[in-house]
Amino acid sequence: MTARDNKANGGVPVPTTPAGATSGAPAEYPPSSPAGRGMFGMHGTGDVSGYGGLVRQRKPVEETPRPYGGYFDEVRDALEEAYPAFGDAIEKVVVDRGELTLHVRPERIAEVCQVMRDDLALRFELCSSVSGVDYLGADERRLHVVYQLTSMTYRRRVRLEAAVSAEDPHLPSVTAVYPTADWQEREAYDMFGIVFDGHPNLTRILMPDDWEGHPQRKDYPLGGIPVEYKGAEIPPPDRRRSYQ
């Protein structure tokens, strides 16, 4: 409600209904935008969701030539010296945005983590994160697992990455090396369907046990179920606004 001066009423403000308002509901949905033209009515390049037609060009991830700079060369040299299977296990080494990433063959990930933790020249004692990424349409092995390792001794960080296909999403668990990976691997399993062989209790951690599918895969349908509150209901994503 707004107020306007009413000369007939001696200049006393009188409440009026704003132009364009519709009575009968406290709030209304905006008109749905055409499919594929932007979420919530967005048009043009401001929509980074892709609904507005913005296409992100992906560059292939290529190996970084040496020298890398900083301590990155020392980490690579130490791992290569301590791990005889380095040439077979490490697919490529990438330095990007100030971060060192070792791309590891999935079947070798637990071995590499063991060396990264135990070798005196490396001493990456902490695995702070295990997360999943879905590169649908950009990589045949679309499901990637990312491990963030930290050396408390040398104050260094390194990133390990292993890729598996959606048809065979298996790789060894690293919980025997890094116990902190326990629930993080369970979350990656729940959300992406990545199976960590040898995990002590690989069960869903966020979704119900009988839930079908893995919600953070990019080909997972919006779907969902209504969320009910007292006197209100939020529809599932595929029935909201311009998702329709």
C-alpha positions in Angstrom: 0.0 0.0 0.0 1.2 3.5 -0.8 -0.1 6.9 0.0 -1.0 9.9 -2.2 -2.1 13.4 -1.4 -5.9 13.7 -1.8 -6.8 17.4 -2.3 -10.4 16.6 -1.7 -9.5 15.3 1.7 -7.6 18.4 2.6 -4.2 17.0 1.7 -4.3 14.1 4.1 -2.5 11.0 2.7 -4.9 8.3 1.7 -3.7 4.7 1.2 -4.1 3.4 -2.4 -3.4 0.1 -4.1 -0.1 0.2 -6.2 -0.6 0.2 -9.9 -0.4 -3.3 -11.4 -1.1 -5.1 -8.1 -3.5 -8.0 -8.0 -5.7 -8.7 -5.1 -6.5 -12.1 -3.7 -3.0 -13.3 -2.9 -0.1 -12.0 -0.8 2.4 -12.8 -3.6 2.3 -14.0 -7.1 4.6 -15.8 -9.5 6.0 -13.6 -12.3 5.1 -14.6 -15.8 7.1 -17.7 -17.0 9.8 -16.9 -19.5 10.0 -19.0 -22.7 11.8 -22.3 -22.2 15.6 -21.9 -22.6 15.5 -18.1 -22.4 16.7 -17.6 -18.8 15.7 -18.4 -15.3 13.3 -16.1 -13.5 12.6 -14.0 -16.6 16.3 -13.3 -17.3 17.3 -12.6 -20.9 20.7 -11.8 -22.5 24.2 -12.6 -21.4 23.5 -11.8 -17.7 22.2 -15.3 -17.2 25.1 -17.5 -16.3 22.9 -20.6 -15.9 22.9 -21.4 -19.6 19.2 -21.0 -19.9 19.7 -17.7 -21.6 21.8 -19.3 -24.3 25.2 -18.5 -22.8 27.6 -21.2 -23.9 30.8 -21.8 -22.0 33.8 -22.8 -24.1 35.8 -25.5 -22.4 39.5 -25.7 -23.1 41.1 -29.1 -22.9 43.2 -29.7 -19.8 46.7 -30.1 -21.0 49.9 -30.9 -19.1 51.9 -28.0 -17.8 55.5 -27.8 -19.0 58.2 -27.5 -16.4 59.4 -25.6 -14.5 56.2 -25.1 -12.5 57.6 -22.6 -10.0 57.4 -22.4 -6.2 57.4 -25.7 -4.4 55.5 -27.5 -7.1 58.6 -28.9 -8.8 59.9 -30.2 -5.4 56.6 -32.0 -4.8 56.7 -33.7 -8.2 60.3 -34.7 -7.9 59.8 -36.0 -4.3 56.8 -38.1 -5.4 58.6 -39.4 -8.5 61.6 -40.5 -6.4 59.5 -42.1 -3.7 57.0 -43.8 -5.9 58.5 -46.1 -8.6 55.2 -46.4 -10.4 55.0 -42.7 -10.9 55.0 -42.9 -14.7 52.2 -45.3 -14.8 50.1 -43.8 -12.1 50.2 -40.1 -12.9 48.4 -39.2 -16.1 49.5 -35.5 -16.2 50.5 -32.7 -14.0 48.7 -29.4 -14.3 49.4 -26.0 -12.7 46.5 -23.6 -13.0 45.5 -20.5 -11.0 48.3 -21.1 -8.6 47.3 -24.7 -7.8 49.1 -27.9 -8.5 47.0 -30.8 -9.7 48.2 -34.4 -10.1 45.8 -36.4 -12.4 46.0 -39.9 -11.1 44.8 -43.2 -12.6 41.8 -44.2 -10.5 43.1 -47.6 -9.6 46.3 -46.0 -8.2 44.7 -43.3 -6.1 45.1 -45.0 -2.7 48.7 -45.9 -3.4 49.5 -42.3 -4.4 47.8 -41.0 -1.2 49.8 -43.4 0.9 53.1 -42.1 -0.5 52.0 -38.5 -0.3 51.3 -39.0 3.4 54.2 -41.2 4.5 57.2 -39.9 2.5 59.4 -37.6 4.6 59.9 -35.2 1.7 56.2 -34.9 1.1 54.3 -35.3 4.5 50.8 -34.5 3.3 49.2 -35.5 6.5 45.7 -34.1 6.0 43.1 -34.8 3.4 40.8 -31.8 4.0 38.3 -32.6 1.2 37.0 -35.3 -1.2 34.5 -34.1 -3.6 32.9 -35.1 -6.9 32.5 -33.2 -10.2 30.5 -34.2 -13.3 31.9 -33.1 -16.6 29.0 -34.3 -18.7 29.6 -33.8 -22.4 33.2 -32.7 -21.8 34.9 -35.9 -20.8 34.3 -39.5 -21.6 35.2 -40.3 -18.0 32.8 -37.7 -16.8 32.9 -38.3 -13.0 36.0 -36.8 -11.4 37.0 -37.2 -7.7 39.0 -34.3 -6.3 41.2 -34.7 -3.2 42.6 -31.7 -1.4 45.8 -32.6 0.5 47.6 -30.4 3.0 51.1 -30.8 4.4 51.0 -29.4 7.9 54.8 -30.0 8.2 55.8 -28.0 5.1 52.7 -25.8 4.8 52.0 -26.9 1.3 48.9 -27.9 -0.6 48.3 -30.2 -3.6 45.3 -31.4 -5.4 44.8 -34.9 -6.7 42.2 -35.7 -9.3 40.9 -39.1 -10.6 38.4 -39.7 -13.3 36.0 -42.6 -13.8 33.1 -43.2 -16.2 29.4 -43.3 -15.3 29.3 -46.9 -16.6 32.1 -48.0 -14.3 32.3 -45.5 -11.5 34.7 -47.5 -9.2 38.0 -46.5 -7.6 39.7 -47.5 -4.3 38.7 -45.8 -1.0 41.4 -43.8 0.7 39.8 -44.0 4.2 42.6 -46.4 5.3 45.1 -43.6 4.6 43.0 -40.6 5.5 40.2 -41.3 7.9 38.7 -37.9 7.3 37.7 -39.1 3.8 35.1 -41.5 5.3 31.9 -39.3 5.2 33.2 -37.3 2.3 33.4 -40.4 0.1 29.9 -41.3 1.3 28.7 -37.9 0.1 30.3 -38.3 -3.3 28.7 -41.7 -3.5 25.3 -40.4 -2.6 25.4 -37.3 -4.8 27.3 -38.6 -7.9 27.1 -42.4 -7.7 30.9 -42.8 -7.4 31.7 -46.2 -5.8 34.7 -46.2 -3.4 35.7 -49.9 -3.2 36.9 -50.9 0.3 35.0 -48.1 2.1 34.0 -49.4 5.6 30.3 -48.3 5.3 29.4 -46.9 1.9 25.8 -45.8 2.3 23.8 -42.7 1.5 24.5 -39.7 3.8 22.0 -37.1 2.5 19.3 -38.8 0.6 17.0 -41.6 1.9 18.4 -45.1 1.4 15.7 -46.0 -1.2 16.3 -42.8 -3.2 16.8 -43.5 -7.0 19.5 -41.7 -8.8 22.2 -39.2 -7.8 21.1 -35.6 -7.5 24.3 -33.8 -8.5 24.8 -35.6 -11.7 24.2 -33.1 -14.5 21.7 -35.4 -16.3 19.6 -35.8 -13.1 16.1 -34.5 -13.7 15.0 -31.5 -11.7 11.9 -33.4 -10.4 11.7 -33.4 -6.6 8.8 -33.4 -4.2 6.7 -30.6 -2.7 8.0 -29.1 0.5 5.1 -28.4 2.9 5.0 -25.8 5.6 2.2 -24.7 7.8 -0.3 -23.1 5.5 2.0 -23.1 2.5 3.6 -25.4 0.0 6.7 -25.0 -2.2 6.4 -26.9 -5.5 9.3 -29.1 -6.7 11.8 -27.4 -9.1 10.3 -28.7 -12.3 7.0 -27.0 -11.5 8.4 -23.6 -10.5 8.4 -20.5 -12.6 10.4 -20.6 -15.8 11.6 -24.1 -15.2 8.3 -25.3 -16.7 
